[in-house]
Amino acid sequence: MTALPAAVPRPVSAERLAHDDARRFDVTDFVLSEYPRVVSAVRMIAGDREAAVDAVQDALVQLLTDRDRMWPRNVAAWITVVASNRARDVHRRDAAGRRALDRLRPAALEDPTDRAGRDLDVLAALETLPQRMRQVCVLHYLQDQSVREIAQAMGIGTGTVKTQLHRGRIALARRLRP
């Protein structure tokens, strides 16, 4: 009688390995041993502990619920990367929202005594400028007139207006510096 050949082990597919790894993953063990280090690492990257905790939890849920994903070799590293990316995205989105709200928010009320002091300083500095330079600066900076509009109103060229604005800005900056 002839001996039967020894059973040749069939190659194990990557999907099968991933499935087996997922079945062996113990969430409780991960939370007790790896979770604090992962949160700490994400916090160092993201800068905010609460954002880090949320991002790590989201990444863990994503790993456990996505059946099409290949199981990572190093779960802690995978969660750290995914969570830090998510925390960074949340931070960017929140920062963009804050900037948008700041643009929509009316300017804070100013203390009239502070404004009066600044106004007096500006008036005193303007008085030191030559007449035409003072007119050009007031029309442009205080009345929001364009260079072309000032040139037409005063009957001078736009180059002259630009020169007067440049020189006036320098002179006012020198006088208004603390």
Steps between C-alpha positions, in 0.01 A plus 500: 500500500630842409504779749281796432686824460500720807231764494636816351390799700298737295626859493304722733357807332561846638125537552495185712795625708332836546180333611687274744693799642176691546349210690802484729496875570397566857361851541519482879867405485567783253322756718688389810845473344526715185221758521670742746820508289306548177294786648818659634669477159198648321481776762863593429417517130160670529572717804165440671416210732126499437551504124753217537260284702218555249725429203644180652152372581380579146800322349442194719135485398601537135746212531248272668208574267668510157489138381664577164817633658816295525584458866806709588811323625541756778159608626636768733704663223209486256262658751758766588539602136128496419409682822766768461386564141141524617590733790698724263204515258261589782738769623525652151123493453441659841763767433337584168164528677644729766656723234169521317316590822760764583441662161125503557517621859466876542806682625527533875389829641790729554555707810434859385784635713749274319371617164506865600865470602593336172295749303679789670838344422404449136367854471819640652711291259290608200546866592877463459463396134510749214154614383475294178645184665251538785210534253608193304541291818164606644318435172661159455528359853206663673258553210588180307552683172696326225822643358320585176212675680743709706700596191184614320364691800830681565596546135834319535644184347456153648879471534501811717222354717696177542817689591314713755339192654834324526675796659202569727495138620868519590461833680192385693665171600797688646275729703259233620752241616524465876 
